[in-house]
Amino acid sequence: MGRSPGQIIPMTIYMSSGAFRSRTLPAVIADARRLGITHVELSSGLAHAPDLDKAIADGMAAGLTFLVHNYFPAPLEPKVLNLTASDLEGLAWSLDHCRRALDLSVTVGGAFYSLHSGYAAALKAAMLGRPDVQAAAFKDTTIDREQAYQLMIRSVREIADYAAARGRGLLLENNVISPVYLEKVPVNPLLMTHHDEIVRFMSEIDRPNVGFLIDTGHAKVSATALGFDAHDFMAAVKPYIRALHLSDNDGREDQNLPFTDKAWFYPLLRDFAGLPMVIEAYTLDDETMLSQRALLRRAIGVN
Protein backbone atom coordinates (compact mmCIF):
# COMPACT_ATOMS: atom_id res chain seq x y z
CA MET A 1 0.00 0.00 0.00
CA GLY A 2 1.41 3.41 -0.93
CA ARG A 3 1.76 6.34 1.42
CA SER A 4 -1.05 8.84 1.55
CA PRO A 5 -0.01 12.49 1.37
CA GLY A 6 1.32 13.69 4.68
CA GLN A 7 1.51 10.25 6.29
CA ILE A 8 4.38 9.68 8.70
CA ILE A 9 4.96 6.16 9.97
CA PRO A 10 5.45 6.03 13.77
CA MET A 11 8.94 5.27 15.07
CA THR A 12 10.51 6.49 11.84
CA ILE A 13 14.19 7.41 12.02
CA TYR A 14 15.50 10.00 9.58
CA MET A 15 19.08 10.90 8.75
CA SER A 16 19.74 14.60 8.29
CA SER A 17 21.36 15.49 4.98
CA GLY A 18 23.96 17.20 7.18
CA ALA A 19 25.07 13.80 8.48
CA PHE A 20 26.37 12.91 5.02
CA ARG A 21 29.72 14.11 3.75
CA SER A 22 28.29 14.85 0.32
CA ARG A 23 26.96 18.37 -0.26
CA THR A 24 24.78 17.93 -3.33
CA LEU A 25 21.34 16.35 -3.33
CA PRO A 26 22.08 13.67 -5.98
CA ALA A 27 25.22 12.62 -4.05
CA VAL A 28 23.33 12.43 -0.73
CA ILE A 29 20.67 10.30 -2.38
CA ALA A 30 23.33 8.01 -3.83
CA ASP A 31 25.03 7.67 -0.44
CA ALA A 32 21.73 6.96 1.30
CA ARG A 33 20.91 4.21 -1.18
CA ARG A 34 24.37 2.70 -0.82
CA LEU A 35 24.02 2.58 2.97
CA GLY A 36 20.45 1.34 3.01
CA ILE A 37 19.15 4.58 4.55
CA THR A 38 15.58 5.08 3.39
CA HIS A 39 14.52 8.21 5.30
CA VAL A 40 16.35 11.51 4.81
CA GLU A 41 15.64 15.00 6.12
CA LEU A 42 16.61 17.56 3.48
CA SER A 43 18.19 20.42 5.37
CA SER A 44 20.55 23.39 5.35
CA GLY A 45 24.03 22.86 3.97
CA LEU A 46 23.06 21.30 0.67
CA ALA A 47 24.06 23.27 -2.39
CA HIS A 48 21.49 24.93 -4.61
CA ALA A 49 20.03 22.20 -6.81
CA PRO A 50 19.09 23.40 -10.31
CA ASP A 51 17.88 19.86 -11.02
CA LEU A 52 15.84 19.67 -7.79
CA ASP A 53 12.67 18.17 -9.26
CA LYS A 54 14.56 15.40 -11.05
CA ALA A 55 16.71 14.58 -8.02
CA ILE A 56 13.64 14.38 -5.76
CA ALA A 57 11.77 12.24 -8.27
CA ASP A 58 14.75 9.91 -8.68
CA GLY A 59 15.08 9.56 -4.92
CA MET A 60 11.42 8.78 -4.42
CA ALA A 61 11.47 6.31 -7.30
CA ALA A 62 14.34 4.56 -5.52
CA GLY A 63 12.22 4.22 -2.37
CA LEU A 64 13.52 7.15 -0.33
CA THR A 65 11.23 9.12 1.98
CA PHE A 66 11.97 12.80 2.59
CA LEU A 67 11.22 15.53 5.09
CA VAL A 68 11.88 19.18 4.24
CA HIS A 69 13.62 21.32 6.86
CA ASN A 70 14.48 24.99 7.24
CA TYR A 71 16.65 26.44 4.44
CA PHE A 72 15.98 23.66 1.93
CA PRO A 73 15.69 24.08 -1.01
CA ALA A 74 18.64 26.47 -0.95
CA PRO A 75 18.39 29.54 -3.19
CA LEU A 76 21.02 30.29 -5.81
CA GLU A 77 22.12 33.42 -3.92
CA PRO A 78 22.50 33.10 -0.12
CA LYS A 79 19.61 34.54 1.89
CA VAL A 80 18.61 34.72 5.55
CA LEU A 81 15.51 32.77 6.56
CA ASN A 82 13.89 34.63 9.45
CA LEU A 83 10.19 34.79 10.25
CA THR A 84 10.85 37.91 12.32
CA ALA A 85 12.96 39.79 9.77
CA SER A 86 12.65 43.53 10.37
CA ASP A 87 13.16 44.46 6.72
CA LEU A 88 10.17 43.92 4.45
CA GLU A 89 12.22 42.36 1.64
CA GLY A 90 13.81 39.82 3.97
CA LEU A 91 10.49 38.93 5.55
CA ALA A 92 8.79 38.56 2.17
CA TRP A 93 11.54 36.23 0.96
CA SER A 94 11.31 34.17 4.16
CA LEU A 95 7.55 33.73 3.83
CA ASP A 96 7.87 32.83 0.14
CA HIS A 97 10.56 30.27 0.98
CA CYS A 98 8.27 28.65 3.55
CA ARG A 99 5.52 28.37 0.96
CA ARG A 100 7.93 26.78 -1.53
CA ALA A 101 9.13 24.35 1.13
CA LEU A 102 5.55 23.42 2.00
CA ASP A 103 4.77 22.81 -1.66
CA LEU A 104 7.79 20.52 -1.79
CA SER A 105 6.57 18.78 1.37
CA VAL A 106 3.36 18.00 -0.47
CA THR A 107 5.37 16.58 -3.38
CA VAL A 108 7.44 14.28 -1.18
CA GLY A 109 4.54 13.27 1.08
CA GLY A 110 5.96 14.79 4.25
CA ALA A 111 3.47 15.49 7.02
CA PHE A 112 5.11 18.78 7.92
CA TYR A 113 7.70 21.41 7.11
CA SER A 114 9.97 22.53 9.94
CA LEU A 115 12.13 25.62 10.36
CA HIS A 116 14.05 27.58 12.95
CA SER A 117 12.27 30.06 15.17
CA GLY A 118 12.89 33.74 14.56
CA TYR A 119 15.49 36.10 15.95
CA ALA A 120 15.26 39.74 16.91
CA ALA A 121 18.33 40.95 15.03
CA ALA A 122 19.24 41.80 11.44
CA LEU A 123 21.44 38.86 10.51
CA LYS A 124 23.39 38.71 7.27
CA ALA A 125 23.94 35.47 5.38
CA ALA A 126 27.67 35.49 6.19
CA MET A 127 26.84 35.44 9.93
CA LEU A 128 24.81 32.23 9.86
CA GLY A 129 26.29 29.45 11.97
CA ARG A 130 28.83 31.86 13.50
CA PRO A 131 27.54 32.91 16.93
CA ASP A 132 30.77 34.72 17.82
CA VAL A 133 30.46 36.93 14.73
CA GLN A 134 26.79 37.57 15.45
CA ALA A 135 27.49 38.50 19.06
CA ALA A 136 30.22 40.95 18.05
CA ALA A 137 27.93 42.56 15.48
CA PHE A 138 25.01 42.99 17.88
CA LYS A 139 26.78 44.03 21.07
CA ASP A 140 25.68 47.66 20.67
CA THR A 141 22.34 46.93 18.97
CA THR A 142 18.97 47.59 20.61
CA ILE A 143 17.06 44.31 20.63
CA ASP A 144 13.27 44.33 21.01
CA ARG A 145 12.32 40.74 21.76
CA GLU A 146 8.62 41.46 22.27
CA GLN A 147 8.32 43.17 18.89
CA ALA A 148 10.03 40.19 17.25
CA TYR A 149 7.81 37.79 19.17
CA GLN A 150 4.63 39.47 17.93
CA LEU A 151 5.95 39.44 14.36
CA MET A 152 6.69 35.73 14.71
CA ILE A 153 3.10 35.13 15.83
CA ARG A 154 1.81 36.88 12.71
CA SER A 155 4.26 35.16 10.36
CA VAL A 156 3.63 31.70 11.75
CA ARG A 157 -0.12 32.13 11.54
CA GLU A 158 0.18 33.13 7.88
CA ILE A 159 2.37 30.16 6.98
CA ALA A 160 0.39 27.77 9.18
CA ASP A 161 -2.77 28.66 7.27
CA TYR A 162 -0.97 27.98 3.99
CA ALA A 163 0.18 24.64 5.40
CA ALA A 164 -3.26 23.70 6.71
CA ALA A 165 -4.83 24.34 3.31
CA ARG A 166 -2.47 21.67 1.98
CA GLY A 167 -2.98 19.22 4.82
CA ARG A 168 0.42 19.88 6.35
CA GLY A 169 1.81 20.80 9.72
CA LEU A 170 4.28 23.57 10.51
CA LEU A 171 6.93 22.85 13.13
CA LEU A 172 9.16 25.45 14.76
CA GLU A 173 12.59 24.46 16.02
CA ASN A 174 13.89 25.78 19.33
CA ASN A 175 16.79 28.13 18.75
CA VAL A 176 20.14 27.89 20.52
CA ILE A 177 21.81 30.60 22.59
CA SER A 178 25.37 29.98 23.77
CA PRO A 179 27.18 31.24 26.88
CA VAL A 180 29.76 32.87 24.61
CA TYR A 181 26.98 34.80 22.88
CA LEU A 182 25.55 36.13 26.12
CA GLU A 183 28.98 37.17 27.34
CA LYS A 184 29.04 39.69 24.46
CA VAL A 185 25.37 40.56 24.00
CA PRO A 186 23.35 41.42 27.12
CA VAL A 187 19.97 40.60 25.56
CA ASN A 188 19.25 37.23 23.96
CA PRO A 189 18.02 37.97 20.39
CA LEU A 190 17.05 34.37 19.63
CA LEU A 191 13.42 33.43 20.17
CA MET A 192 12.24 30.09 21.55
CA THR A 193 15.39 29.21 23.47
CA HIS A 194 13.59 28.93 26.82
CA HIS A 195 10.66 26.65 27.58
CA ASP A 196 8.62 29.47 29.14
CA GLU A 197 8.55 31.32 25.82
CA ILE A 198 7.62 28.17 23.90
CA VAL A 199 4.73 27.50 26.30
CA ARG A 200 3.56 31.10 25.92
CA PHE A 201 3.84 30.91 22.14
CA MET A 202 1.80 27.73 21.91
CA SER A 203 -0.88 29.19 24.19
CA GLU A 204 -1.24 32.19 21.86
CA ILE A 205 -0.64 30.89 18.33
CA ASP A 206 -4.16 29.44 17.91
CA ARG A 207 -3.26 27.14 15.02
CA PRO A 208 -3.78 23.39 15.62
CA ASN A 209 -1.30 22.39 12.90
CA VAL A 210 1.60 24.20 14.62
CA GLY A 211 3.98 22.32 16.90
CA PHE A 212 7.66 22.09 17.76
CA LEU A 213 10.63 20.16 16.49
CA ILE A 214 12.88 20.02 19.53
CA ASP A 215 16.63 20.00 18.97
CA THR A 216 18.33 18.27 21.90
CA GLY A 217 21.67 19.90 21.16
CA HIS A 218 20.09 23.34 21.16
CA ALA A 219 18.34 22.63 24.45
CA LYS A 220 21.60 21.54 26.11
CA VAL A 221 23.53 24.67 25.12
CA SER A 222 20.65 27.02 25.89
CA ALA A 223 20.28 25.40 29.31
CA THR A 224 23.90 26.27 30.08
CA ALA A 225 23.52 29.83 28.82
CA LEU A 226 20.18 30.62 30.45
CA GLY A 227 20.58 28.60 33.63
CA PHE A 228 17.77 26.07 33.34
CA ASP A 229 17.73 22.28 33.41
CA ALA A 230 17.32 20.57 30.03
CA HIS A 231 15.07 17.93 31.60
CA ASP A 232 12.75 20.67 32.89
CA PHE A 233 12.74 22.12 29.38
CA MET A 234 11.63 18.81 27.86
CA ALA A 235 8.94 18.29 30.49
CA ALA A 236 7.50 21.75 29.88
CA VAL A 237 7.39 21.52 26.07
CA LYS A 238 6.49 17.83 25.82
CA PRO A 239 2.83 18.48 24.88
CA TYR A 240 3.96 20.43 21.80
CA ILE A 241 6.72 18.15 20.50
CA ARG A 242 6.00 16.65 17.08
CA ALA A 243 9.55 15.63 16.07
CA LEU A 244 13.10 15.55 17.43
CA HIS A 245 16.58 16.51 16.21
CA LEU A 246 19.23 14.44 17.96
CA SER A 247 22.89 15.36 18.49
CA ASP A 248 25.24 16.11 21.37
CA ASN A 249 27.78 18.77 22.34
CA ASP A 250 29.89 20.09 25.22
CA GLY A 251 27.09 22.27 26.58
CA ARG A 252 28.74 25.48 25.42
CA GLU A 253 28.56 25.22 21.63
CA ASP A 254 26.13 23.57 19.23
CA GLN A 255 28.64 21.09 17.79
CA ASN A 256 26.28 18.52 16.22
CA LEU A 257 28.32 15.62 17.58
CA PRO A 258 27.22 11.97 17.61
CA PHE A 259 25.40 10.95 20.78
CA THR A 260 25.89 7.93 23.04
CA ASP A 261 23.69 6.12 25.53
CA LYS A 262 25.09 8.54 28.13
CA ALA A 263 23.55 11.59 26.42
CA TRP A 264 21.24 13.58 28.68
CA PHE A 265 18.23 12.91 26.45
CA TYR A 266 18.84 9.21 25.79
CA PRO A 267 16.62 7.90 28.63
CA LEU A 268 13.78 10.13 27.40
CA LEU A 269 13.66 8.86 23.83
CA ARG A 270 11.30 5.96 24.44
CA ASP A 271 8.66 8.49 25.58
CA PHE A 272 8.75 9.95 22.05
CA ALA A 273 8.96 6.69 20.12
CA GLY A 274 5.86 7.50 18.08
CA LEU A 275 7.42 10.65 16.61
CA PRO A 276 9.81 11.20 13.70
CA MET A 277 13.39 11.44 14.99
CA VAL A 278 16.22 12.93 12.97
CA ILE A 279 19.88 12.09 13.58
CA GLU A 280 21.53 15.49 13.15
CA ALA A 281 25.15 14.78 13.96
CA TYR A 282 27.17 16.28 11.12
CA THR A 283 29.60 14.95 8.52
CA LEU A 284 29.71 11.35 9.70
CA ASP A 285 31.60 8.45 8.21
CA ASP A 286 29.57 5.46 7.07
CA GLU A 287 30.22 3.40 10.19
CA THR A 288 29.22 6.17 12.58
CA MET A 289 26.08 6.97 10.63
CA LEU A 290 24.90 3.39 10.81
CA SER A 291 25.91 2.97 14.45
CA GLN A 292 23.95 6.12 15.39
CA ARG A 293 20.89 4.66 13.72
CA ALA A 294 21.35 1.34 15.52
CA LEU A 295 21.76 3.12 18.86
CA LEU A 296 18.58 5.11 18.32
CA ARG A 297 16.68 1.98 17.37
CA ARG A 298 17.70 0.39 20.65
CA ALA A 299 16.67 3.49 22.57
CA ILE A 300 13.13 3.49 21.21
CA GLY A 301 12.68 -0.27 21.06
CA VAL A 302 12.79 -0.79 17.31
CA ASN A 303 14.47 -3.93 16.05
C-alpha positions in Angstrom: 0.0 0.0 0.0 1.4 3.4 -0.9 1.8 6.3 1.4 -1.1 8.8 1.6 0.0 12.5 1.4 1.3 13.7 4.7 1.5 10.3 6.3 4.4 9.7 8.7 5.0 6.2 10.0 5.4 6.0 13.8 8.9 5.3 15.1 10.5 6.5 11.8 14.2 7.4 12.0 15.5 10.0 9.6 19.1 10.9 8.7 19.7 14.6 8.3 21.4 15.5 5.0 24.0 17.2 7.2 25.1 13.8 8.5 26.4 12.9 5.0 29.7 14.1 3.8 28.3 14.9 0.3 27.0 18.4 -0.3 24.8 17.9 -3.3 21.3 16.4 -3.3 22.1 13.7 -6.0 25.2 12.6 -4.1 23.3 12.4 -0.7 20.7 10.3 -2.4 23.3 8.0 -3.8 25.0 7.7 -0.4 21.7 7.0 1.3 20.9 4.2 -1.2 24.4 2.7 -0.8 24.0 2.6 3.0 20.4 1.3 3.0 19.2 4.6 4.5 15.6 5.1 3.4 14.5 8.2 5.3 16.3 11.5 4.8 15.6 15.0 6.1 16.6 17.6 3.5 18.2 20.4 5.4 20.6 23.4 5.4 24.0 22.9 4.0 23.1 21.3 0.7 24.1 23.3 -2.4 21.5 24.9 -4.6 20.0 22.2 -6.8 19.1 23.4 -10.3 17.9 19.9 -11.0 15.8 19.7 -7.8 12.7 18.2 -9.3 14.6 15.4 -11.1 16.7 14.6 -8.0 13.6 14.4 -5.8 11.8 12.2 -8.3 14.8 9.9 -8.7 15.1 9.6 -4.9 11.4 8.8 -4.4 11.5 6.3 -7.3 14.3 4.6 -5.5 12.2 4.2 -2.4 13.5 7.1 -0.3 11.2 9.1 2.0 12.0 12.8 2.6 11.2 15.5 5.1 11.9 19.2 4.2 13.6 21.3 6.9 14.5 25.0 7.2 16.7 26.4 4.4 16.0 23.7 1.9 15.7 24.1 -1.0 18.6 26.5 -0.9 18.4 29.5 -3.2 21.0 30.3 -5.8 22.1 33.4 -3.9 22.5 33.1 -0.1 19.6 34.5 1.9 18.6 34.7 5.6 15.5 32.8 6.6 13.9 34.6 9.4 10.2 34.8 10.3 10.8 37.9 12.3 13.0 39.8 9.8 12.6 43.5 10.4 13.2 44.5 6.7 10.2 43.9 4.4 12.2 42.4 1.6 13.8 39.8 4.0 10.5 38.9 5.6 8.8 38.6 2.2 11.5 36.2 1.0 11.3 34.2 4.2 7.6 33.7 3.8 7.9 32.8 0.1 10.6 30.3 1.0 8.3 28.6 3.5 5.5 28.4 1.0 7.9 26.8 -1.5 9.1 24.4 1.1 5.6 23.4 2.0 4.8 22.8 -1.7 7.8 20.5 -1.8 6.6 18.8 1.4 3.4 18.0 -0.5 5.4 16.6 -3.4 7.4 14.3 -1.2 4.5 13.3 1.1 6.0 14.8 4.2 3.5 15.5 7.0 5.1 18.8 7.9 7.7 21.4 7.1 10.0 22.5 9.9 12.1 25.6 10.4 14.1 27.6 13.0 12.3 30.1 15.2 12.9 33.7 14.6 15.5 36.1 16.0 15.3 39.7 16.9 18.3 41.0 15.0 19.2 41.8 11.4 21.4 38.9 10.5 23.4 38.7 7.3 23.9 35.5 5.4 27.7 35.5 6.2 26.8 35.4 9.9 24.8 32.2 9.9 26.3 29.5 12.0 28.8 31.9 13.5 27.5 32.9 16.9 30.8 34.7 17.8 30.5 36.9 14.7 26.8 37.6 15.4 27.5 38.5 19.1 30.2 40.9 18.0 27.9 42.6 15.5 25.0 43.0 17.9 26.8 44.0 21.1 25.7 47.7 20.7 22.3 46.9 19.0 19.0 47.6 20.6 17.1 44.3 20.6 13.3 44.3 21.0 12.3 40.7 21.8 8.6 41.5 22.3 8.3 43.2 18.9 10.0 40.2 17.2 7.8 37.8 19.2 4.6 39.5 17.9 6.0 39.4 14.4 6.7 35.7 14.7 3.1 35.1 15.8 1.8 36.9 12.7 4.3 35.2 10.4 3.6 31.7 11.8 -0.1 32.1 11.5 0.2 33.1 7.9 2.4 30.2 7.0 0.4 27.8 9.2 -2.8 28.7 7.3 -1.0 28.0 4.0 0.2 24.6 5.4 -3.3 23.7 6.7 -4.8 24.3 3.3 -2.5 21.7 2.0 -3.0 19.2 4.8 0.4 19.9 6.3 1.8 20.8 9.7 4.3 23.6 10.5 6.9 22.9 13.1 9.2 25.5 14.8 12.6 24.5 16.0 13.9 25.8 19.3 16.8 28.1 18.7 20.1 27.9 20.5 21.8 30.6 22.6 25.4 30.0 23.8 27.2 31.2 26.9 29.8 32.9 24.6 27.0 34.8 22.9 25.5 36.1 26.1 29.0 37.2 27.3 29.0 39.7 24.5 25.4 40.6 24.0 23.4 41.4 27.1 20.0 40.6 25.6 19.3 37.2 24.0 18.0 38.0 20.4 17.1 34.4 19.6 13.4 33.4 20.2 12.2 30.1 21.5 15.4 29.2 23.5 13.6 28.9 26.8 10.7 26.6 27.6 8.6 29.5 29.1 8.5 31.3 25.8 7.6 28.2 23.9 4.7 27.5 26.3 3.6 31.1 25.9 3.8 30.9 22.1 1.8 27.7 21.9 -0.9 29.2 24.2 -1.2 32.2 21.9 -0.6 30.9 18.3 -4.2 29.4 17.9 -3.3 27.1 15.0 -3.8 23.4 15.6 -1.3 22.4 12.9 1.6 24.2 14.6 4.0 22.3 16.9 7.7 22.1 17.8 10.6 20.2 16.5 12.9 20.0 19.5 16.6 20.0 19.0 18.3 18.3 21.9 21.7 19.9 21.2 20.1 23.3 21.2 18.3 22.6 24.5 21.6 21.5 26.1 23.5 24.7 25.1 20.6 27.0 25.9 20.3 25.4 29.3 23.9 26.3 30.1 23.5 29.8 28.8 20.2 30.6 30.4 20.6 28.6 33.6 17.8 26.1 33.3 17.7 22.3 33.4 17.3 20.6 30.0 15.1 17.9 31.6 12.7 20.7 32.9 12.7 22.1 29.4 11.6 18.8 27.9 8.9 18.3 30.5 7.5 21.8 29.9 7.4 21.5 26.1 6.5 17.8 25.8 2.8 18.5 24.9 4.0 20.4 21.8 6.7 18.1 20.5 6.0 16.7 17.1 9.5 15.6 16.1 13.1 15.6 17.4 16.6 16.5 16.2 19.2 14.4 18.0 22.9 15.4 18.5 25.2 16.1 21.4 27.8 18.8 22.3 29.9 20.1 25.2 27.1 22.3 26.6 28.7 25.5 25.4 28.6 25.2 21.6 26.1 23.6 19.2 28.6 21.1 17.8 26.3 18.5 16.2 28.3 15.6 17.6 27.2 12.0 17.6 25.4 10.9 20.8 25.9 7.9 23.0 23.7 6.1 25.5 25.1 8.5 28.1 23.5 11.6 26.4 21.2 13.6 28.7 18.2 12.9 26.4 18.8 9.2 25.8 16.6 7.9 28.6 13.8 10.1 27.4 13.7 8.9 23.8 11.3 6.0 24.4 8.7 8.5 25.6 8.7 9.9 22.1 9.0 6.7 20.1 5.9 7.5 18.1 7.4 10.6 16.6 9.8 11.2 13.7 13.4 11.4 15.0 16.2 12.9 13.0 19.9 12.1 13.6 21.5 15.5 13.1 25.2 14.8 14.0 27.2 16.3 11.1 29.6 14.9 8.5 29.7 11.3 9.7 31.6 8.4 8.2 29.6 5.5 7.1 30.2 3.4 10.2 29.2 6.2 12.6 26.1 7.0 10.6 24.9 3.4 10.8 25.9 3.0 14.5 24.0 6.1 15.4 20.9 4.7 13.7 21.3 1.3 15.5 21.8 3.1 18.9 18.6 5.1 18.3 16.7 2.0 17.4 17.7 0.4 20.6 16.7 3.5 22.6 13.1 3.5 21.2 12.7 -0.3 21.1 12.8 -0.8 17.3 14.5 -3.9 16.0 
